Amino acid sequence: MDSSVPETSGVVGGHVLVPTRFVWPYGGTRVFLTGSFTRWSEHLPMSPVEGCPTVFQAICSLTPGYHQYKFFVDGEWRHDESQPSVTGNYGVVNTVLLTREAEPIINIESPGSRSNMDVDNDAFQRVVKVSDGSLPRISEADLEVSRHRISVFLSTHTAYELLPESGKVLALDVNLPVKQAFHILYEQGIPVAPLWDSCKGQFVGVLSALDFILILKELGSLGSNLTEEELETHTISAWKESKSHLERQIDGHGRAFPKTLIHAGPYDCLKDVALKILQSKVATVPIIHSSTQDGLFPQLLHLASLSGVLKCVCRHFRHSSSSLPILQQPICSIPLGTWVPEIGEPNGRPLAMLRPNAPLSAALSLLLQAQVSSIPIVDDNDSLLDIYSRSDITALAKDKVYAQIHLDEMSIHQALQLGQDANSPTGLFEGQKCQMCLRTDSLHKVMERLSNPGVRRLVIVEAGSKRVEGIISLMDVFRFLLG
């Protein structure tokens, strides 16, 4: 930090200096900050955030009052379009108003250091007051307008728009051995596949990574009726039948009935597709078309996911984002996702996290019990190291690893290494698996990231320390957008 900026919070002219974090989240090689607090004459270097190379930050101690600032990115003057701005002598500049003096806080920087990336972002939220004295909050009217426009769009566009111009969809025959099926999922790098019953002439379900988790738990349980030898010949159909006895649904008269395949047609509206995924708590729904009214000769066209629906939303509103006031809101100011409870916060829903040396059995049990699709893996300071997802379980199909290990003896770190093998066919997705964001990121930015293929959730981390603050999934976003 430049020497003109105080190294710690202190008192200047009777005012308590307020530590203020400035963020440039749009990438670059060399990024500088300047503003009225440097008399526009000095450029303060901004540092990339560890784990988020496209996010730069700088921390300045400012007096309460009105300040203007601007960024100098790779030789070009830039301003952040998502933040308040005005046009003045220096072109378009961003503004910040610190409306009241902060209470004295403990020195947040180590002695002799100019900056510290391991700052407590929550401390800043307590002492830095922007605009009206608090984090920006969207009005109920703007929220309803945004939700209504998104709902209208989803209701007037169909699943046909989700279909790619070219591609393939893989389906598995129910008479295929379970072991072979999971080898196929692993080799193709996919977490789920629809099931085809040739006798019935229709699609009857899906095989997913969750099935593999249940099978491994069954293999490792005492008194299991399923052995590793039987897995060689055990068909998908036989597994689904035994699974149905465990997960049988009971109707109002006490009769048991099996689950039916959740699917959609190409002319169903996008809102119905999204609601089917949300209500069924599944990752995908098959888009199936039949030219006959009785449903014979069905054609499997696509596997629809919330990321595909979200991509349509982002594409439609990309050049008219101002019509959705909600998009510019920082995610910390809206009820979205699961957050680590604050100290003393009542009824906070705990966020499931594990250490890398925890046994794989603990991760699988937590995935099932907490009914989540992924678990952040953190160090002793709760800083993010990796993430373990349901789909990672298919890596155990490689070289029949599942038959050679005990779930209690393999650590999560060892299990993740299997999926990070350079020769792994799923390695293409590794770069997209552990995506992060900051609490100050806008909803629009979060939606754009989640609309990328293979990304199902973002882990919210503290800038610098990468301490996990929360997690946002695709389902969280759609529950919020659809109200």
LINLIN-V952178 format. One record per run of one state. SS is the DSSP state (helix for helix, strand for strand, loop for the rest). FROM is the first residue (numbers start at 1). TO is the last residue. If there is no record, write none. Layout:
# LINLIN-V952178
SS	FROM	TO
SS	FROM	TO
This chain:
# LINLIN-V952178
loop	1	10
strand	11	12
loop	13	14
strand	15	16
loop	17	17
strand	18	24
loop	25	30
strand	31	35
helix	36	38
loop	39	43
strand	44	45
loop	46	46
strand	47	49
loop	50	51
strand	52	62
loop	63	64
strand	65	73
loop	74	75
strand	76	78
loop	79	84
strand	85	88
loop	89	90
strand	91	98
loop	99	120
helix	121	127
loop	128	139
helix	140	156
loop	157	157
strand	158	158
helix	159	162
loop	163	170
strand	171	173
loop	174	176
strand	177	177
helix	178	188
loop	189	191
strand	192	197
loop	198	201
strand	202	208
helix	209	220
loop	221	227
helix	228	233
loop	234	234
strand	235	235
helix	236	246
loop	247	248
strand	249	250
loop	251	255
strand	256	257
loop	258	262
strand	263	264
loop	265	268
strand	269	269
helix	270	280
loop	281	283
strand	284	289
loop	290	298
strand	299	305
helix	306	317
loop	318	320
helix	321	323
loop	324	324
helix	325	328
loop	329	329
strand	330	330
helix	331	333
loop	334	337
strand	338	339
loop	340	352
strand	353	355
loop	356	358
strand	359	359
helix	360	369
loop	370	373
strand	374	378
loop	379	382
strand	383	389
helix	390	403
loop	404	410
strand	411	411
helix	412	419
loop	420	424
helix	425	433
loop	434	435
strand	436	437
loop	438	441
strand	442	442
helix	443	450
loop	451	456
strand	457	461
loop	462	466
strand	467	473
helix	474	481
loop	482	483
